[in-house]
Amino acid sequence: MTVFFIFPHPDDETIFAGGVILRHLTNGDKVVWVCASFGERGGEATKRSPKNFYEMFRLAGKFPILLFAQKAVVYWLGIFRKPSTRLAETRKREAKEIADRLGVKDLIFMEISDMRFGWNKKKIIENLKKYINEMKPDIIYTMFSDGITGHPDHVALSSCVVQIVREAEAAGPKLFLTTFSNEIIDKYKLPLFGMPEKNISKIVKLSPVELAKKKQLISLYASQSYLWKIFLEKYPEILAVEFLVEYC
C-alpha cells in the first residue's frame, strides 16, 4: 500500500501524525512525505515572538481573538518578511534527518514560498496531481480545513488536497485529515482549533515505544525548539494521541 503524508512545513507531519507514519512504516507500507515549504519566513528557536504568543495564550486561556491575531500576523509576515536562505537550509536538513531516522525514502520538497500558499494554489495543485498520478497512493493524510493552528498555509494546503481528492471521486485515494480534540484543547488551553471527540473518525493512541520515538524525532527540529520547550514537553498527552477525520 502507498501512503502520502502531505504537510505544509517541516515538523507539522511529526507533531500531528508522527504515530500514524510510524505505524504505516511498521506495516511495510510505502510512505511518501510531501513537504510543501521549508518555512523560510518562520521563526527560529531564538525568536521571541512565538514564545510571547504562547505565553499570552496560556495566560488568557482559549481566547479566539489571539488565534485570529496570529493569522493576521502570518499574512503580514508573508508580505513584508524576507525569506531566510539559511533557515530554509536548516529546516531542509532537519526534515532529511527525520526522514532518515524514520526510514522514509520518498521525501518530496515542493518548495512553495512560505506564508504564500494562498497565492500559489494553482502550482500546489499541479504538483500534487503529478505526484498522485505517478505514485497512485491508496491513502492521503493532510491537515483539517482549519489548519489546526489557523495558519493560512495550513488552510490553503488542506483546501488544495481536498479539491484534488474531491475531483477524483470514487477512483481516488482515501483522505484522512488530522485534527485535534476540543477536550484536550480546553484542558490545556492550547492555541489550536479542533472538534469534539465524538465527531472524530479515528483516535490513534500511541504505545510508549511509539511516543518515545515521536518525542525523539520532534526534538531533532532544533530550529523550532520553542514549540517543544513551551508546551509539548510539559504535556505529553498532546503528543500521545492523534486524531483523524475521514473525508467523505
C-alpha positions as protocol buffer text, in pm:
chain_id: "A"
residue {
  index: 1
  type: MET
  ca { x: 0 y: 0 z: 0 }
}
residue {
  index: 2
  type: THR
  ca { x: 124 y: 352 z: -85 }
}
residue {
  index: 3
  type: VAL
  ca { x: 51 y: 629 z: 163 }
}
residue {
  index: 4
  type: PHE
  ca { x: 102 y: 1004 z: 118 }
}
residue {
  index: 5
  type: PHE
  ca { x: 162 y: 1247 z: 404 }
}
residue {
  index: 6
  type: ILE
  ca { x: 118 y: 1599 z: 266 }
}
residue {
  index: 7
  type: PHE
  ca { x: 206 y: 1867 z: 521 }
}
residue {
  index: 8
  type: PRO
  ca { x: 294 y: 2238 z: 500 }
}
residue {
  index: 9
  type: HIS
  ca { x: 626 y: 2279 z: 683 }
}
residue {
  index: 10
  type: PRO
  ca { x: 891 y: 2056 z: 842 }
}
residue {
  index: 11
  type: ASP
  ca { x: 766 y: 1938 z: 1186 }
}
residue {
  index: 12
  type: ASP
  ca { x: 390 y: 1952 z: 1109 }
}
residue {
  index: 13
  type: GLU
  ca { x: 396 y: 1590 z: 993 }
}
residue {
  index: 14
  type: THR
  ca { x: 563 y: 1460 z: 1310 }
}
residue {
  index: 15
  type: ILE
  ca { x: 367 y: 1665 z: 1562 }
}
residue {
  index: 16
  type: PHE
  ca { x: 24 y: 1583 z: 1419 }
}
residue {
  index: 17
  type: ALA
  ca { x: 77 y: 1243 z: 1250 }
}
residue {
  index: 18
  type: GLY
  ca { x: 410 y: 1102 z: 1368 }
}
residue {
  index: 19
  type: GLY
  ca { x: 250 y: 795 z: 1524 }
}
residue {
  index: 20
  type: VAL
  ca { x: 44 y: 723 z: 1212 }
}
residue {
  index: 21
  type: ILE
  ca { x: 359 y: 747 z: 998 }
}
residue {
  index: 22
  type: LEU
  ca { x: 538 y: 502 z: 1228 }
}
residue {
  index: 23
  type: ARG
  ca { x: 252 y: 251 z: 1205 }
}
residue {
  index: 24
  type: HIS
  ca { x: 240 y: 259 z: 827 }
}
residue {
  index: 25
  type: LEU
  ca { x: 615 y: 204 z: 811 }
}
residue {
  index: 26
  type: THR
  ca { x: 589 y: -83 z: 1060 }
}
residue {
  index: 27
  type: ASN
  ca { x: 321 y: -239 z: 838 }
}
residue {
  index: 28
  type: GLY
  ca { x: 559 y: -226 z: 544 }
}
residue {
  index: 29
  type: ASP
  ca { x: 365 y: 38 z: 351 }
}
residue {
  index: 30
  type: LYS
  ca { x: 540 y: 273 z: 111 }
}
residue {
  index: 31
  type: VAL
  ca { x: 535 y: 615 z: 277 }
}
residue {
  index: 32
  type: VAL
  ca { x: 573 y: 929 z: 66 }
}
residue {
  index: 33
  type: TRP
  ca { x: 623 y: 1252 z: 258 }
}
residue {
  index: 34
  type: VAL
  ca { x: 543 y: 1569 z: 64 }
}
residue {
  index: 35
  type: CYS
  ca { x: 680 y: 1875 z: 245 }
}
residue {
  index: 36
  type: ALA
  ca { x: 527 y: 2180 z: 80 }
}
residue {
  index: 37
  type: SER
  ca { x: 760 y: 2452 z: 212 }
}
residue {
  index: 38
  type: PHE
  ca { x: 1084 y: 2495 z: 405 }
}
residue {
  index: 39
  type: GLY
  ca { x: 924 y: 2752 z: 635 }
}
residue {
  index: 40
  type: GLU
  ca { x: 1189 y: 3007 z: 541 }
}
residue {
  index: 41
  type: ARG
  ca { x: 987 y: 3302 z: 672 }
}
residue {
  index: 42
  type: GLY
  ca { x: 904 y: 3136 z: 1002 }
}
residue {
  index: 43
  type: GLY
  ca { x: 1056 y: 3195 z: 1343 }
}
residue {
  index: 44
  type: GLU
  ca { x: 1352 y: 3015 z: 1492 }
}
residue {
  index: 45
  type: ALA
  ca { x: 1407 y: 2891 z: 1844 }
}
residue {
  index: 46
  type: THR
  ca { x: 1582 y: 3219 z: 1930 }
}
residue {
  index: 47
  type: LYS
  ca { x: 1289 y: 3439 z: 1823 }
}
residue {
  index: 48
  type: ARG
  ca { x: 1083 y: 3594 z: 2100 }
}
residue {
  index: 49
  type: SER
  ca { x: 753 y: 3649 z: 1916 }
}
residue {
  index: 50
  type: PRO
  ca { x: 638 y: 3282 z: 1911 }
}
residue {
  index: 51
  type: LYS
  ca { x: 724 y: 3246 z: 2278 }
}
residue {
  index: 52
  type: ASN
  ca { x: 536 y: 3563 z: 2364 }
}
residue {
  index: 53
  type: PHE
  ca { x: 230 y: 3446 z: 2170 }
}
residue {
  index: 54
  type: TYR
  ca { x: 209 y: 3112 z: 2351 }
}
residue {
  index: 55
  type: GLU
  ca { x: 267 y: 3276 z: 2687 }
}
residue {
  index: 56
  type: MET
  ca { x: -17 y: 3522 z: 2615 }
}
residue {
  index: 57
  type: PHE
  ca { x: -243 y: 3235 z: 2516 }
}
residue {
  index: 58
  type: ARG
  ca { x: -156 y: 3038 z: 2830 }
}
residue {
  index: 59
  type: LEU
  ca { x: -246 y: 3335 z: 3048 }
}
residue {
  index: 60
  type: ALA
  ca { x: -556 y: 3441 z: 2856 }
}
residue {
  index: 61
  type: GLY
  ca { x: -698 y: 3095 z: 2804 }
}
residue {
  index: 62
  type: LYS
  ca { x: -886 y: 2987 z: 2493 }
}
residue {
  index: 63
  type: PHE
  ca { x: -948 y: 3338 z: 2366 }
}
residue {
  index: 64
  type: PRO
  ca { x: -1026 y: 3324 z: 1991 }
}
residue {
  index: 65
  type: ILE
  ca { x: -903 y: 3676 z: 1916 }
}
residue {
  index: 66
  type: LEU
  ca { x: -544 y: 3558 z: 1969 }
}
residue {
  index: 67
  type: LEU
  ca { x: -582 y: 3290 z: 1705 }
}
residue {
  index: 68
  type: PHE
  ca { x: -716 y: 3541 z: 1456 }
}
residue {
  index: 69
  type: ALA
  ca { x: -440 y: 3783 z: 1554 }
}
residue {
  index: 70
  type: GLN
  ca { x: -189 y: 3509 z: 1476 }
}
residue {
  index: 71
  type: LYS
  ca { x: -341 y: 3466 z: 1128 }
}
residue {
  index: 72
  type: ALA
  ca { x: -315 y: 3839 z: 1067 }
}
residue {
  index: 73
  type: VAL
  ca { x: 50 y: 3838 z: 1172 }
}
residue {
  index: 74
  type: VAL
  ca { x: 124 y: 3550 z: 933 }
}
residue {
  index: 75
  type: TYR
  ca { x: -35 y: 3740 z: 645 }
}
residue {
  index: 76
  type: TRP
  ca { x: 170 y: 4046 z: 736 }
}
residue {
  index: 77
  type: LEU
  ca { x: 493 y: 3845 z: 753 }
}
residue {
  index: 78
  type: GLY
  ca { x: 413 y: 3683 z: 418 }
}
residue {
  index: 79
  type: ILE
  ca { x: 419 y: 4027 z: 261 }
}
residue {
  index: 80
  type: PHE
  ca { x: 699 y: 4202 z: 450 }
}
residue {
  index: 81
  type: ARG
  ca { x: 937 y: 3941 z: 595 }
}
residue {
  index: 82
  type: LYS
  ca { x: 1213 y: 3836 z: 360 }
}
residue {
  index: 83
  type: PRO
  ca { x: 1281 y: 3462 z: 325 }
}
residue {
  index: 84
  type: SER
  ca { x: 1592 y: 3335 z: 501 }
}
residue {
  index: 85
  type: THR
  ca { x: 1810 y: 3110 z: 287 }
}
residue {
  index: 86
  type: ARG
  ca { x: 1994 y: 2997 z: 598 }
}
residue {
  index: 87
  type: LEU
  ca { x: 1673 y: 2900 z: 777 }
}
residue {
  index: 88
  type: ALA
  ca { x: 1546 y: 2719 z: 467 }
}
residue {
  index: 89
  type: GLU
  ca { x: 1864 y: 2510 z: 452 }
}
residue {
  index: 90
  type: THR
  ca { x: 1844 y: 2437 z: 824 }
}
residue {
  index: 91
  type: ARG
  ca { x: 1484 y: 2318 z: 808 }
}
residue {
  index: 92
  type: LYS
  ca { x: 1551 y: 2118 z: 493 }
}
residue {
  index: 93
  type: ARG
  ca { x: 1840 y: 1945 z: 667 }
}
residue {
  index: 94
  type: GLU
  ca { x: 1623 y: 1874 z: 972 }
}
residue {
  index: 95
  type: ALA
  ca { x: 1349 y: 1723 z: 755 }
}
residue {
  index: 96
  type: LYS
  ca { x: 1600 y: 1498 z: 578 }
}
residue {
  index: 97
  type: GLU
  ca { x: 1732 y: 1376 z: 912 }
}
residue {
  index: 98
  type: ILE
  ca { x: 1380 y: 1298 z: 1031 }
}
residue {
  index: 99
  type: ALA
  ca { x: 1311 y: 1105 z: 708 }
}
residue {
  index: 100
  type: ASP
  ca { x: 1634 y: 908 z: 755 }
}
residue {
  index: 101
  type: ARG
  ca { x: 1552 y: 828 z: 1117 }
}
residue {
  index: 102
  type: LEU
  ca { x: 1203 y: 715 z: 1020 }
}
residue {
  index: 103
  type: GLY
  ca { x: 1316 y: 522 z: 715 }
}
residue {
  index: 104
  type: VAL
  ca { x: 1109 y: 731 z: 473 }
}
residue {
  index: 105
  type: LYS
  ca { x: 1287 y: 700 z: 138 }
}
residue {
  index: 106
  type: ASP
  ca { x: 1047 y: 920 z: -58 }
}
residue {
  index: 107
  type: LEU
  ca { x: 1072 y: 1278 z: 66 }
}
residue {
  index: 108
  type: ILE
  ca { x: 950 y: 1542 z: -179 }
}
residue {
  index: 109
  type: PHE
  ca { x: 1013 y: 1913 z: -128 }
}
residue {
  index: 110
  type: MET
  ca { x: 766 y: 2124 z: -327 }
}
residue {
  index: 111
  type: GLU
  ca { x: 948 y: 2448 z: -237 }
}
residue {
  index: 112
  type: ILE
  ca { x: 634 y: 2660 z: -220 }
}
residue {
  index: 113
  type: SER
  ca { x: 709 y: 3007 z: -85 }
}
residue {
  index: 114
  type: ASP
  ca { x: 647 y: 3012 z: 291 }
}
residue {
  index: 115
  type: MET
  ca { x: 344 y: 3209 z: 409 }
}
residue {
  index: 116
  type: ARG
  ca { x: 227 y: 3247 z: 49 }
}
residue {
  index: 117
  type: PHE
  ca { x: 43 y: 2921 z: -15 }
}
residue {
  index: 118
  type: GLY
  ca { x: -279 y: 3106 z: -88 }
}
residue {
  index: 119
  type: TRP
  ca { x: -107 y: 3287 z: -374 }
}
residue {
  index: 120
  type: ASN
  ca { x: 32 y: 2961 z: -515 }
}
residue {
  index: 121
  type: LYS
  ca { x: -269 y: 2727 z: -510 }
}
residue {
  index: 122
  type: LYS
  ca { x: -250 y: 2657 z: -883 }
}
residue {
  index: 123
  type: LYS
  ca { x: 113 y: 2548 z: -853 }
}
residue {
  index: 124
  type: ILE
  ca { x: 40 y: 2336 z: -546 }
}
residue {
  index: 125
  type: ILE
  ca { x: -249 y: 2156 z: -717 }
}
residue {
  index: 126
  type: GLU
  ca { x: -49 y: 2094 z: -1035 }
}
residue {
  index: 127
  type: ASN
  ca { x: 245 y: 1948 z: -842 }
}
residue {
  index: 128
  type: LEU
  ca { x: 31 y: 1732 z: -617 }
}
residue {
  index: 129
  type: LYS
  ca { x: -169 y: 1595 z: -910 }
}
residue {
  index: 130
  type: LYS
  ca { x: 158 y: 1499 z: -1079 }
}
residue {
  index: 131
  type: TYR
  ca { x: 285 y: 1311 z: -771 }
}
residue {
  index: 132
  type: ILE
  ca { x: -51 y: 1142 z: -715 }
}
residue {
  index: 133
  type: ASN
  ca { x: -83 y: 1035 z: -1079 }
}
residue {
  index: 134
  type: GLU
  ca { x: 271 y: 896 z: -1076 }
}
residue {
  index: 135
  type: MET
  ca { x: 259 y: 705 z: -745 }
}
residue {
  index: 136
  type: LYS
  ca { x: -115 y: 640 z: -708 }
}
residue {
  index: 137
  type: PRO
  ca { x: -148 y: 650 z: -328 }
}
residue {
  index: 138
  type: ASP
  ca { x: -415 y: 444 z: -156 }
}
residue {
  index: 139
  type: ILE
  ca { x: -439 y: 688 z: 136 }
}
residue {
  index: 140
  type: ILE
  ca { x: -353 y: 1055 z: 178 }
}
residue {
  index: 141
  type: TYR
  ca { x: -309 y: 1235 z: 508 }
}
residue {
  index: 142
  type: THR
  ca { x: -310 y: 1613 z: 544 }
}
residue {
  index: 143
  type: MET
  ca { x: -439 y: 1874 z: 788 }
}
residue {
  index: 144
  type: PHE
  ca { x: -804 y: 1956 z: 854 }
}
residue {
  index: 145
  type: SER
  ca { x: -953 y: 2258 z: 678 }
}
residue {
  index: 146
  type: ASP
  ca { x: -896 y: 2489 z: 978 }
}
residue {
  index: 147
  type: GLY
  ca { x: -525 y: 2407 z: 967 }
}
residue {
  index: 148
  type: ILE
  ca { x: -535 y: 2315 z: 1340 }
}
residue {
  index: 149
  type: THR
  ca { x: -341 y: 2633 z: 1425 }
}
residue {
  index: 150
  type: GLY
  ca { x: -528 y: 2852 z: 1178 }
}
residue {
  index: 151
  type: HIS
  ca { x: -205 y: 2917 z: 987 }
}
residue {
  index: 152
  type: PRO
  ca { x: -303 y: 3035 z: 635 }
}
residue {
  index: 153
  type: ASP
  ca { x: -51 y: 2799 z: 474 }
}
residue {
  index: 154
  type: HIS
  ca { x: -207 y: 2503 z: 656 }
}
residue {
  index: 155
  type: VAL
  ca { x: -555 y: 2609 z: 548 }
}
residue {
  index: 156
  type: ALA
  ca { x: -456 y: 2664 z: 184 }
}
residue {
  index: 157
  type: LEU
  ca { x: -275 y: 2330 z: 154 }
}
residue {
  index: 158
  type: SER
  ca { x: -569 y: 2142 z: 305 }
}
residue {
  index: 159
  type: SER
  ca { x: -802 y: 2311 z: 58 }
}
residue {
  index: 160
  type: CYS
  ca { x: -582 y: 2204 z: -236 }
}
residue {
  index: 161
  type: VAL
  ca { x: -563 y: 1840 z: -125 }
}
residue {
  index: 162
  type: VAL
  ca { x: -937 y: 1820 z: -61 }
}
residue {
  index: 163
  type: GLN
  ca { x: -1009 y: 1966 z: -404 }
}
residue {
  index: 164
  type: ILE
  ca { x: -787 y: 1705 z: -574 }
}
residue {
  index: 165
  type: VAL
  ca { x: -949 y: 1414 z: -390 }
}
residue {
  index: 166
  type: ARG
  ca { x: -1299 y: 1552 z: -447 }
}
residue {
  index: 167
  type: GLU
  ca { x: -1237 y: 1579 z: -822 }
}
residue {
  index: 168
  type: ALA
  ca { x: -1100 y: 1223 z: -830 }
}
residue {
  index: 169
  type: GLU
  ca { x: -1430 y: 1096 z: -683 }
}
residue {
  index: 170
  type: ALA
  ca { x: -1462 y: 720 z: -626 }
}
residue {
  index: 171
  type: ALA
  ca { x: -1146 y: 634 z: -818 }
}
residue {
  index: 172
  type: GLY
  ca { x: -928 y: 845 z: -594 }
}
residue {
  index: 173
  type: PRO
  ca { x: -743 y: 769 z: -270 }
}
residue {
  index: 174
  type: LYS
  ca { x: -895 y: 776 z: 76 }
}
residue {
  index: 175
  type: LEU
  ca { x: -831 y: 1102 z: 256 }
}
residue {
  index: 176
  type: PHE
  ca { x: -777 y: 1147 z: 628 }
}
residue {
  index: 177
  type: LEU
  ca { x: -748 y: 1493 z: 782 }
}
residue {
  index: 178
  type: THR
  ca { x: -552 y: 1544 z: 1101 }
}
residue {
  index: 179
  type: THR
  ca { x: -732 y: 1743 z: 1368 }
}
residue {
  index: 180
  type: PHE
  ca { x: -732 y: 1787 z: 1742 }
}
residue {
  index: 181
  type: SER
  ca { x: -961 y: 1709 z: 2031 }
}
residue {
  index: 182
  type: ASN
  ca { x: -1154 y: 2001 z: 2180 }
}
residue {
  index: 183
  type: GLU
  ca { x: -1140 y: 1822 z: 2512 }
}
residue {
  index: 184
  type: ILE
  ca { x: -759 y: 1835 z: 2517 }
}
residue {
  index: 185
  type: ILE
  ca { x: -752 y: 2189 z: 2376 }
}
residue {
  index: 186
  type: ASP
  ca { x: -979 y: 2309 z: 2657 }
}
residue {
  index: 187
  type: LYS
  ca { x: -792 y: 2112 z: 2923 }
}
residue {
  index: 188
  type: TYR
  ca { x: -452 y: 2263 z: 2842 }
}
residue {
  index: 189
  type: LYS
  ca { x: -569 y: 2596 z: 2696 }
}
residue {
  index: 190
  type: LEU
  ca { x: -394 y: 2525 z: 2368 }
}
residue {
  index: 191
  type: PRO
  ca { x: -385 y: 2779 z: 2082 }
}
residue {
  index: 192
  type: LEU
  ca { x: -542 y: 2531 z: 1840 }
}
residue {
  index: 193
  type: PHE
  ca { x: -864 y: 2465 z: 1651 }
}
residue {
  index: 194
  type: GLY
  ca { x: -1027 y: 2123 z: 1688 }
}
residue {
  index: 195
  type: MET
  ca { x: -1355 y: 1940 z: 1724 }
}
residue {
  index: 196
  type: PRO
  ca { x: -1538 y: 1724 z: 1980 }
}
residue {
  index: 197
  type: GLU
  ca { x: -1405 y: 1370 z: 2004 }
}
residue {
  index: 198
  type: LYS
  ca { x: -1748 y: 1232 z: 1914 }
}
residue {
  index: 199
  type: ASN
  ca { x: -1705 y: 1384 z: 1565 }
}
residue {
  index: 200
  type: ILE
  ca { x: -1358 y: 1239 z: 1509 }
}
residue {
  index: 201
  type: SER
  ca { x: -1339 y: 932 z: 1284 }
}
residue {
  index: 202
  type: LYS
  ca { x: -1030 y: 771 z: 1431 }
}
residue {
  index: 203
  type: ILE
  ca { x: -835 y: 823 z: 1753 }
}
residue {
  index: 204
  type: VAL
  ca { x: -484 y: 680 z: 1742 }
}
residue {
  index: 205
  type: LYS
  ca { x: -334 y: 614 z: 2087 }
}
residue {
  index: 206
  type: LEU
  ca { x: 41 y: 573 z: 2070 }
}
residue {
  index: 207
  type: SER
  ca { x: 222 y: 300 z: 2259 }
}
residue {
  index: 208
  type: PRO
  ca { x: 503 y: 401 z: 2498 }
}
residue {
  index: 209
  type: VAL
  ca { x: 758 y: 298 z: 2233 }
}
residue {
  index: 210
  type: GLU
  ca { x: 583 y: 500 z: 1961 }
}
residue {
  index: 211
  type: LEU
  ca { x: 553 y: 804 z: 2187 }
}
residue {
  index: 212
  type: ALA
  ca { x: 921 y: 787 z: 2282 }
}
residue {
  index: 213
  type: LYS
  ca { x: 1018 y: 772 z: 1915 }
}
residue {
  index: 214
  type: LYS
  ca { x: 789 y: 1061 z: 1826 }
}
residue {
  index: 215
  type: LYS
  ca { x: 933 y: 1278 z: 2104 }
}
residue {
  index: 216
  type: GLN
  ca { x: 1284 y: 1196 z: 1989 }
}
residue {
  index: 217
  type: LEU
  ca { x: 1202 y: 1299 z: 1633 }
}
residue {
  index: 218
  type: ILE
  ca { x: 1041 y: 1628 z: 1739 }
}
residue {
  index: 219
  type: SER
  ca { x: 1347 y: 1714 z: 1946 }
}
residue {
  index: 220
  type: LEU
  ca { x: 1558 y: 1698 z: 1629 }
}
residue {
  index: 221
  type: TYR
  ca { x: 1377 y: 2004 z: 1495 }
}
residue {
  index: 222
  type: ALA
  ca { x: 1619 y: 2233 z: 1677 }
}
residue {
  index: 223
  type: SER
  ca { x: 1520 y: 2541 z: 1475 }
}
residue {
  index: 224
  type: GLN
  ca { x: 1166 y: 2508 z: 1611 }
}
residue {
  index: 225
  type: SER
  ca { x: 1253 y: 2401 z: 1965 }
}
residue {
  index: 226
  type: TYR
  ca { x: 1040 y: 2677 z: 2120 }
}
residue {
  index: 227
  type: LEU
  ca { x: 736 y: 2457 z: 2044 }
}
residue {
  index: 228
  type: TRP
  ca { x: 888 y: 2178 z: 2250 }
}
residue {
  index: 229
  type: LYS
  ca { x: 1003 y: 2399 z: 2535 }
}
residue {
  index: 230
  type: ILE
  ca { x: 679 y: 2592 z: 2566 }
}
residue {
  index: 231
  type: PHE
  ca { x: 422 y: 2315 z: 2589 }
}
residue {
  index: 232
  type: LEU
  ca { x: 495 y: 1987 z: 2411 }
}
residue {
  index: 233
  type: GLU
  ca { x: 745 y: 1874 z: 2674 }
}
residue {
  index: 234
  type: LYS
  ca { x: 514 y: 1975 z: 2958 }
}
residue {
  index: 235
  type: TYR
  ca { x: 202 y: 1799 z: 2832 }
}
residue {
  index: 236
  type: PRO
  ca { x: 287 y: 1457 z: 2685 }
}
residue {
  index: 237
  type: GLU
  ca { x: -83 y: 1384 z: 2637 }
}
residue {
  index: 238
  type: ILE
  ca { x: -75 y: 1630 z: 2347 }
}
residue {
  index: 239
  type: LEU
  ca { x: 162 y: 1401 z: 2160 }
}
residue {
  index: 240
  type: ALA
  ca { x: 34 y: 1064 z: 2282 }
}
residue {
  index: 241
  type: VAL
  ca { x: -291 y: 1073 z: 2084 }
}
residue {
  index: 242
  type: GLU
  ca { x: -350 y: 1162 z: 1718 }
}
residue {
  index: 243
  type: PHE
  ca { x: -690 y: 1248 z: 1571 }
}
residue {
  index: 244
  type: LEU
  ca { x: -816 y: 1179 z: 1219 }
}
residue {
  index: 245
  type: VAL
  ca { x: -1130 y: 1272 z: 1030 }
}
residue {
  index: 246
  type: GLU
  ca { x: -1208 y: 1071 z: 716 }
}
residue {
  index: 247
  type: TYR
  ca { x: -1312 y: 1286 z: 424 }
}
residue {
  index: 248
  type: CYS
  ca { x: -1634 y: 1158 z: 267 }
}
